[in-house]
Amino acid sequence: MADLAFLTERMRLGFGADLVVDQVAAGLAQRGHKVTVYASYEDGTYADRPYRLVSFGVPVTRWAGTYDLRAWRQAHGAQLTSVHHDLFCAATPPFFSLLPSLRDRGFAIEFGVSDWKGFPLSTRVNFRYSQEMQQRFLFKYAARILPISQFLADELPAKLRAKATPILLGADHYPLADDRAATEIRQRLGLADDEVMILYVGRLNPDGQPYKGTAELMDVAGRLRAELPKARLVMAGFGTEADGDWVRSNGGVAVVNAPVDDMPSLFAAADIYVTASKWEGFDLPLVEAQRAGAPVVAYRAGAHPEVVDDGVSGTLVSSPDSLLNALRDLVLDPDRRAAMGVKAREWAGRFRWEETVEGYDRVVHELLARQ
């Protein structure tokens, strides 16, 4: 068995990349590997796990290049790359900066760099720097690149694709809630039995991450409710009370910073799941919703064609009007919703963390065999 180190910016509640690192690290530890996760910042969420979690605080800076340099200096000052680990997995910036030092002992997870349209200039500059630095320089030193979708693998420059192995994510980290739990949470949210609950899970703020499309989703939901008053949009996820007020002022139901224990019930309670995101490297909530039996509506963007069986487990669309039409059709047709929900559950059953960990384990053994 191998001695493995994961290098990641955070291990905190509510972040998809952090959940992925946790599930992969825990799965590899359960297979007998010795696993250490080095994180700049952690909040205790992942403290009691089968791997060792080490806080390795690299101060965040405004500019991505400075952040990379600080991580490199701090890691080398602490002789981190000299510590006896057989392999290092650089999961997020700023730790890709260590790949040139690690060479055949380092591999990378590729979560992608999101669509930066609509962001402030400084953010766009940082995103552009990160993408160019990773794809033109840092990733060429990785022994293997593990994109979380085929979409992200295809986005890599041709010279990097030969070392890319897409490994899709699991979605079975939440237990499935029963009908009683679903009914209870609907009552807590103030939804009547005859109302159709349309769920969105993710960032609530309409400005912080423009590609998430929450403002557009709110507009579409408002148009839908003007036609069909029993269609209720529930938006659950990371945000502030001001974000919650914005949701409520536009006719939605807000669940700000939804507790982890409520997530299975929220997914089980949903009649439909929707997102207006224009870019996703995977989109875990989209798969989590299907696993809970909710048909989904989303844009045909990013990795969505890989995680939705279009026309079977959900509907992929290309415009706000077609998003509205797809939602309207499902709200008006409960039999179709139910049939698609069954297919959604069957489809999402293939996204298992056991399969994801198996993929990582194969890569680990392959890289060890080279040494």
C-alpha positions as CSV (number, residue, x, y, z in Angstrom):
1,M,0.0,0.0,0.0
2,A,1.1,3.6,-0.7
3,D,1.8,6.6,1.5
4,L,-0.3,9.3,-0.2
5,A,-0.6,13.1,0.3
6,F,-3.4,15.3,-1.0
7,L,-2.7,19.1,-1.2
8,T,-5.8,21.3,-1.3
9,E,-6.8,24.9,-0.5
10,R,-9.7,24.1,1.9
11,M,-11.4,21.4,3.7
12,R,-14.6,23.2,4.6
13,L,-18.4,22.5,4.6
14,G,-20.3,23.5,1.4
15,F,-17.5,23.3,-1.2
16,G,-17.7,20.6,-3.9
17,A,-13.9,20.3,-4.4
18,D,-13.5,19.7,-0.6
19,L,-16.1,17.0,-0.6
20,V,-14.4,15.3,-3.5
21,V,-11.0,15.3,-1.8
22,D,-12.7,13.9,1.3
23,Q,-14.4,11.1,-0.4
24,V,-11.4,10.1,-2.5
25,A,-9.0,10.3,0.5
26,A,-11.3,8.4,2.8
27,G,-11.9,5.7,0.1
28,L,-8.2,5.2,-0.5
29,A,-7.5,5.1,3.3
30,Q,-10.2,2.4,3.6
31,R,-8.4,0.4,1.0
32,G,-5.3,0.3,3.1
33,H,-3.4,3.3,1.9
34,K,-1.8,5.7,4.4
35,V,-3.4,9.1,3.5
36,T,-2.6,12.6,4.7
37,V,-4.6,15.7,3.5
38,Y,-2.7,19.0,3.7
39,A,-5.2,21.9,3.6
40,S,-4.6,25.6,3.9
41,Y,-7.8,26.1,5.8
42,E,-10.3,23.7,7.5
43,D,-13.3,24.2,9.7
44,G,-13.5,20.9,11.5
45,T,-16.1,19.4,9.1
46,Y,-13.7,16.6,8.1
47,A,-11.8,16.2,11.4
48,D,-13.0,12.7,12.2
49,R,-12.1,10.8,9.0
50,P,-9.9,7.8,8.2
51,Y,-7.1,10.0,6.9
52,R,-4.8,12.5,8.7
53,L,-5.8,16.1,8.2
54,V,-3.0,18.7,8.5
55,S,-3.6,22.4,8.5
56,F,-1.1,24.1,6.3
57,G,-2.2,27.8,6.2
58,V,-1.0,29.6,3.0
59,P,-2.3,33.2,3.3
60,V,-4.7,34.1,0.6
61,T,-3.6,36.9,-1.7
62,R,-5.4,39.1,-4.2
63,W,-3.4,37.9,-7.1
64,A,-3.2,34.2,-8.1
65,G,0.4,34.4,-9.0
66,T,1.4,35.6,-5.6
67,Y,-0.7,32.9,-4.0
68,D,1.1,30.3,-6.0
69,L,4.5,31.7,-5.0
70,R,3.6,31.8,-1.3
71,A,2.4,28.1,-1.4
72,W,5.7,27.1,-3.2
73,R,7.8,29.0,-0.7
74,Q,5.9,27.8,2.4
75,A,5.9,24.1,1.2
76,H,9.6,24.2,0.5
77,G,10.4,26.0,3.7
78,A,8.6,23.3,5.6
79,Q,10.3,20.7,3.4
80,L,6.9,19.3,2.6
81,T,7.9,17.8,-0.7
82,S,10.8,16.1,1.1
83,V,8.5,14.4,3.5
84,H,8.3,10.7,2.7
85,H,5.1,10.3,0.8
86,D,5.1,8.0,-2.2
87,L,2.8,10.2,-4.2
88,F,1.3,13.7,-3.9
89,C,-2.0,14.7,-5.4
90,A,-2.3,18.4,-6.1
91,A,-6.1,18.9,-6.0
92,T,-6.4,22.7,-6.2
93,P,-4.5,26.0,-6.6
94,P,-2.2,27.1,-5.1
95,F,-0.6,23.7,-4.8
96,F,-0.3,23.0,-8.5
97,S,2.8,25.2,-8.2
98,L,4.5,22.2,-6.5
99,L,4.2,19.9,-9.5
100,P,7.5,20.9,-11.1
101,S,9.3,19.9,-7.8
102,L,7.3,16.6,-7.5
103,R,7.7,15.4,-11.1
104,D,6.8,11.7,-11.2
105,R,5.6,11.7,-7.6
106,G,2.9,14.3,-8.4
107,F,-0.5,14.0,-10.1
108,A,-3.3,16.6,-10.4
109,I,-7.1,16.7,-10.1
110,E,-8.6,18.9,-12.8
111,F,-11.7,20.7,-11.5
112,G,-11.5,23.2,-14.3
113,V,-11.5,27.0,-14.4
114,S,-15.0,28.3,-14.5
115,D,-16.4,30.7,-17.2
116,W,-15.2,34.1,-16.1
117,K,-17.8,36.2,-18.0
118,G,-19.4,38.9,-15.8
119,F,-16.7,38.8,-13.1
120,P,-14.7,41.9,-12.1
121,L,-11.5,42.6,-14.1
122,S,-9.3,41.4,-11.2
123,T,-11.1,38.1,-11.0
124,R,-11.0,37.6,-14.8
125,V,-7.2,38.3,-14.7
126,N,-6.7,35.7,-11.9
127,F,-8.8,33.1,-13.8
128,R,-6.9,33.7,-17.0
129,Y,-3.6,33.4,-15.2
130,S,-4.6,30.2,-13.5
131,Q,-5.8,28.6,-16.7
132,E,-2.8,29.6,-18.7
133,M,-0.3,28.7,-15.9
134,Q,-1.9,25.3,-15.3
135,Q,-2.3,24.3,-18.9
136,R,0.8,25.8,-20.4
137,F,3.3,25.1,-17.6
138,L,2.4,23.4,-14.4
139,F,0.3,20.4,-15.7
140,K,3.1,19.3,-18.0
141,Y,5.0,18.2,-14.9
142,A,2.2,16.1,-13.6
143,A,2.6,12.4,-13.9
144,R,-1.1,12.1,-14.5
145,I,-4.1,14.6,-14.8
146,L,-7.4,13.4,-13.5
147,P,-10.3,15.6,-14.8
148,I,-13.6,15.1,-13.1
149,S,-15.4,14.8,-16.5
150,Q,-14.8,14.1,-20.1
151,F,-15.7,17.7,-20.8
152,L,-12.8,18.9,-18.8
153,A,-10.5,16.4,-20.4
154,D,-11.5,17.6,-23.8
155,E,-10.8,21.2,-22.8
156,L,-7.1,20.4,-22.1
157,P,-4.5,21.3,-24.7
158,A,-3.8,18.4,-27.1
159,K,-0.3,17.9,-25.6
160,L,-1.8,17.2,-22.1
161,R,-4.6,14.9,-23.1
162,A,-2.4,11.8,-23.4
163,K,-1.7,12.0,-19.6
164,A,-5.4,12.8,-18.8
165,T,-7.6,10.1,-17.3
166,P,-11.2,11.4,-16.7
167,I,-12.7,9.9,-13.5
168,L,-16.3,10.9,-12.9
169,L,-17.5,11.6,-9.4
170,G,-19.8,9.7,-7.1
171,A,-23.0,11.1,-5.7
172,D,-24.0,8.6,-3.0
173,H,-22.5,10.5,0.0
174,Y,-25.9,11.3,1.3
175,P,-28.4,8.7,2.6
176,L,-31.7,8.6,0.7
177,A,-34.5,10.2,2.8
178,D,-37.9,8.6,3.1
179,D,-41.3,10.1,2.3
180,R,-41.8,11.1,5.9
181,A,-38.7,13.2,5.9
182,A,-39.6,14.8,2.6
183,T,-43.1,15.6,3.9
184,E,-41.7,17.1,7.1
185,I,-39.3,19.4,5.3
186,R,-41.9,20.6,2.9
187,Q,-44.1,21.5,5.9
188,R,-41.1,23.4,7.4
189,L,-40.7,25.3,4.2
190,G,-44.4,26.3,4.2
191,L,-45.2,24.3,1.0
192,A,-48.7,23.0,0.5
193,D,-49.3,19.4,-0.6
194,D,-50.5,20.5,-4.0
195,E,-47.6,22.9,-4.7
196,V,-44.8,21.7,-7.0
197,M,-41.5,22.1,-5.4
198,I,-38.7,23.1,-7.8
199,L,-35.4,22.9,-6.1
200,Y,-32.0,24.6,-6.8
201,V,-28.9,23.8,-4.7
202,G,-25.8,26.0,-4.9
203,R,-24.6,29.6,-4.4
204,L,-27.5,31.9,-3.8
205,N,-25.8,35.3,-4.5
206,P,-26.8,36.5,-8.0
207,D,-23.5,38.5,-8.5
208,G,-20.7,36.6,-6.9
209,Q,-20.5,33.8,-9.5
210,P,-22.3,35.1,-12.6
211,Y,-22.0,31.8,-14.5
212,K,-24.3,30.1,-11.9
213,G,-27.2,32.0,-13.4
214,T,-29.2,32.5,-10.2
215,A,-30.6,35.9,-11.3
216,E,-31.7,34.3,-14.6
217,L,-33.2,31.4,-12.8
218,M,-35.1,33.7,-10.5
219,D,-36.5,35.5,-13.6
220,V,-37.6,32.3,-15.2
221,A,-39.2,31.1,-12.0
222,G,-41.1,34.4,-11.7
223,R,-42.5,34.0,-15.2
224,L,-43.5,30.4,-14.5
225,R,-45.2,31.3,-11.2
226,A,-47.1,34.1,-12.9
227,E,-48.6,31.4,-15.1
228,L,-48.7,28.6,-12.6
229,P,-49.0,29.9,-9.0
230,K,-48.4,26.5,-7.5
231,A,-44.9,26.2,-8.9
232,R,-42.6,27.2,-6.1
233,L,-38.8,27.7,-6.4
234,V,-36.8,26.6,-3.4
235,M,-33.2,27.8,-3.4
236,A,-30.9,26.1,-0.9
237,G,-27.2,26.7,-0.4
238,F,-24.4,28.9,0.6
239,G,-25.2,32.6,1.1
240,T,-25.9,35.5,3.5
241,E,-29.1,36.6,5.0
242,A,-29.1,39.4,2.4
243,D,-29.1,36.7,-0.3
244,G,-32.0,35.0,1.4
245,D,-33.9,38.2,1.5
246,W,-33.3,38.6,-2.3
247,V,-34.7,35.1,-2.9
248,R,-37.7,35.8,-0.8
249,S,-38.4,39.2,-2.2
250,N,-38.6,37.6,-5.6
251,G,-41.1,35.0,-4.6
252,G,-38.8,32.1,-3.9
253,V,-38.2,30.1,-0.7
254,A,-34.7,30.5,0.7
255,V,-32.8,27.9,2.7
256,V,-29.6,29.8,3.6
257,N,-26.6,27.7,4.4
258,A,-28.7,24.5,4.5
259,P,-27.5,22.1,7.2
260,V,-25.9,18.9,5.8
261,D,-28.5,16.8,7.7
262,D,-31.3,18.6,5.7
263,M,-29.9,17.9,2.3
264,P,-31.2,14.3,1.8
265,S,-34.7,15.5,2.8
266,L,-34.5,18.6,0.5
267,F,-33.6,16.4,-2.5
268,A,-36.3,13.8,-1.6
269,A,-38.9,16.6,-1.3
270,A,-38.2,18.1,-4.7
271,D,-40.7,17.4,-7.5
272,I,-38.2,18.9,-10.0
273,Y,-34.6,20.1,-9.8
274,V,-33.4,23.0,-11.9
275,T,-30.2,25.0,-12.5
276,A,-29.4,27.8,-14.9
277,S,-25.7,27.4,-14.7
278,K,-23.7,28.2,-17.9
279,W,-20.6,26.2,-16.9
280,E,-20.0,23.2,-14.7
281,G,-17.0,20.8,-14.6
282,F,-19.4,18.2,-13.2
283,D,-22.4,19.5,-11.1
284,L,-22.8,17.3,-8.1
285,P,-26.3,18.6,-7.0
286,L,-27.6,17.8,-10.5
287,V,-26.7,14.1,-9.9
288,E,-27.7,14.1,-6.2
289,A,-31.2,15.3,-7.2
290,Q,-31.5,12.5,-9.8
291,R,-30.4,9.9,-7.3
292,A,-33.2,11.1,-5.0
293,G,-35.7,10.6,-7.9
294,A,-36.2,14.2,-9.1
295,P,-36.3,14.9,-12.9
296,V,-33.9,17.7,-13.8
297,V,-33.9,20.7,-16.1
298,A,-30.6,22.3,-17.0
299,Y,-28.7,24.0,-19.7
300,R,-26.8,21.9,-22.2
301,A,-23.5,23.3,-20.9
302,G,-20.2,22.0,-19.5
303,A,-20.4,18.4,-18.3
304,H,-24.2,18.4,-18.1
305,P,-24.6,16.0,-21.1
306,E,-22.5,13.5,-19.2
307,V,-24.5,13.6,-16.0
308,V,-28.0,13.9,-17.4
309,D,-29.6,11.3,-19.7
310,D,-31.3,14.0,-21.8
311,G,-35.0,13.2,-22.5
312,V,-35.0,10.4,-20.0
313,S,-33.7,11.5,-16.6
314,G,-34.1,15.1,-17.4
315,T,-34.2,17.8,-20.0
316,L,-31.2,19.8,-21.3
317,V,-32.1,23.2,-22.9
318,S,-30.3,26.1,-24.6
319,S,-32.1,29.3,-23.6
320,P,-34.2,30.9,-20.8
321,D,-37.4,30.4,-22.9
322,S,-36.7,26.7,-23.4
323,L,-35.9,26.4,-19.7
324,L,-39.3,27.9,-18.9
325,N,-41.0,25.6,-21.4
326,A,-39.3,22.5,-19.9
327,L,-40.3,23.5,-16.4
328,R,-43.9,24.3,-17.4
329,D,-44.2,20.9,-19.1
330,L,-43.1,19.0,-16.0
331,V,-45.2,21.1,-13.6
332,L,-48.3,20.4,-15.7
333,D,-47.6,16.7,-16.1
334,P,-47.3,14.8,-12.8
335,D,-47.3,11.4,-14.5
336,R,-44.3,12.4,-16.7
337,R,-42.5,13.8,-13.6
338,A,-43.0,10.5,-11.8
339,A,-41.8,8.4,-14.8
340,M,-38.7,10.6,-15.3
341,G,-38.0,10.5,-11.6
342,V,-37.8,6.7,-11.7
343,K,-35.4,6.9,-14.7
344,A,-33.4,9.6,-12.9
345,R,-32.9,7.4,-9.9
346,E,-31.8,4.5,-12.2
347,W,-29.4,6.7,-14.2
348,A,-27.8,8.3,-11.1
349,G,-27.1,4.9,-9.6
350,R,-24.0,4.7,-11.8
351,F,-22.3,7.6,-10.0
352,R,-20.8,5.9,-7.0
353,W,-17.8,6.9,-4.9
354,E,-16.7,3.3,-4.9
355,E,-16.1,3.6,-8.6
356,T,-14.4,6.9,-8.3
357,V,-12.0,5.6,-5.7
358,E,-11.4,2.5,-7.8
359,G,-10.2,4.8,-10.6
360,Y,-7.9,6.7,-8.3
361,D,-6.5,3.4,-6.9
362,R,-5.7,2.2,-10.4
363,V,-3.8,5.5,-11.1
364,V,-1.9,5.2,-7.8
365,H,-0.8,1.6,-8.6
366,E,0.2,2.6,-12.2
367,L,2.3,5.5,-10.9
368,L,4.0,3.4,-8.2
369,A,4.9,0.8,-10.8
370,R,6.8,3.5,-12.7
371,Q,9.0,4.4,-9.8
